[in-house]
């Protein structure tokens, strides 16, 4: 009896872990955020370089409504960026082409706890 109970618990735990690791389907838009992941060719490109608790620039500028490829170059292997106000995450080695339709300043940060200077990893994307 104990074997069956243990086996049932292990199967249930495995199912929960698999469900948590599943991917979320995306329609390539971030509703209400003013940003679209376009899937079309970019007419502009920004490269954000991250290393040792800093980004290579404090501000990156792009044009409103222009498809822009955002690339994260990770010089020490432990960073991604998140732009909370745009519901946008860019992972190292996985560029995204986005069109931001609302002008403004959008703060981003490293979303991987990368060490003692992690809280200093903040930058801005300015959409003009």
N, C-alpha and C positions, 0 to 999 in steps of 0.2 A: 504494500500500500504506500509506504514511504517513497519507494522508487517512482511510482506513478505521479505522486504529488511533486516530487523534485523535478521529474522530467517535464511536467506541465508548467512549472514555474520557469524552468530554463527556456522552454519554447516560447512562453509569453514574453520573457525578457528579450530574447533574440528578435522577436517580431517588433517589439517596441524600438529596439536599437535600429533595425532596418528601416522602420517608418521614419525615425528621426533623421536618418542619413539620406532619405529620398530627396530628389530635386523638385523644386516648385516650378510648375509650368508658367511661362511668361508670354504675354502678348506683345512684348517689346515696347511697352509704354509704361510710364510711371504716372498713373492717373493723378491729376491735380498738382503735380509737382513742377510743371513747366518744362519738363525734360522728356525727350523721346529717344529711345535707343533705335536708331534708324535702320541699320542693316544695309545702308547705301554707302557709296564711296564718300569719304570725307573730303571737304575742300580746305580744311585747316587741320593742324595737328599741334598738340602740346605734349611735351614729355616732362613728366614730373620724376625727378630723381630723388630717391630716399636712401639715406644712410645714417647710421649712428645717431639717431634721435633728432634728425633735421631733414628738411627738404632743401633742394638746391636753390629755390627762390621762395620768397614769402608770398608773392602774388603772381598768378598766371592770368592772362587776359585772353578772352575770346569774344567773338561777335554774336550778338543775339540772332537766333534763327539760322545760323550757319552750321552745317554738319561738321563736327569736330571730332577727330580721333584723340582720345585721352589715353596715353601710355604711361604706365608706371614702371620705371627702371629701378630695380631693387639692388643696390650695391652691396648689401650685406645679408640679403636673403630672408628678412623677417618682417616685411611691411606690406600692407595693403592700404588703400585710402577709402574713406567713407565721407560722402557729402550728405549729411542728414537732411538738410532743407530740400534736397533734390531727390531723396530716396535713391541715391546712386552709390555703388561700390565699384571700385576698380581694383582688380587683383593683379599682382605682379605677373608679367608675362601674358596677360590677357587684355589687350587694348579694347576699348569700347568706343564706338562711334555714336555720339549723342548730338542732339540738337536741343539747345536750351532756349526756350521761347520767351523767358522773362528776364529782363535786365536786372542787374543787382549784384551784390557781393555774397558769395556763398562760401562759408568756412568749411574746410575739410580737415580731417585728422587721420592719423594712423589708427586702424581698427584692430591691430594685433598687439597685445601686451608684449612689447619688445625689450623691456628693461627699465632701468631707473629713470631714464630721460624721456620715456614714452609720452608723458603729459605735455612735453614741449613740442611735440610733432604736430604743428598746426600750420595751415596755409590758407590761402583764399583763391577762389576763382572769381574773377570780375567779368561779368557779362555786360558788354556795352552795346 
